[in-house]
């Protein structure tokens, strides 16, 4: 199953990534993510959080009480984490986060840290960038990104203590990066508008720009 989680923060023009979010089965709003989901015309199945940031109170009240999962403000998890946990409980294996860019840096960092945890999203679509997790604990072990322009930056970071990653089509190949000692590939570029990145073992985070030309193919993980 495929699910969309609307978070708070800035939102990109979703028409540019329509192919990436198409075919979703469930929509969950994390607190103020309800504002964005309603504004963009999405029907929300559940809203989760302490509801302290929702500005569209009438939209919140229209959500059936059984679909409003209210948590106390002081809690051990972020609203986004709670929304993702609900997704897993509903049998969703492909979680796409929408929004969350801009605003408080600690909130952005908390979203980034989700890709190192046990309940990792498949993809995070921010205002300007798309973040994907590949490898152990992720849906995909390999990703093929096409539609990149000559100057489109493609960055790769390790999200595990150990790992090995290989690539095709990048100006600077990933095959010999010393991931174990904190190295990373920042603002790499594709040679011909597409590239392939594969996690041989371990987990990695791949970041590339939002664009209406971007297409993503994946090979499902079998670790």
Secondary structure, DSSP 8 states (H G I E B T S, - for coil): -EEEEE-SSB---GGGGHHHHTT--EEEEETTHHHHHHHTT---SEEEE--SS---HHHHHHS-GGGEEE--SS-SS-HHHHHHHHHHHTT--EEEEE--BSS-HHHHHHHHHGGGSSS--SEEE-SSEEEEEEETTSSEEEEEEE---TT--EEEEE-SSS-EEEEESBSS-STT--GGGT--EEEE-BSSSEEEEEEEESEEEEEEE--TT-EEEEEE---
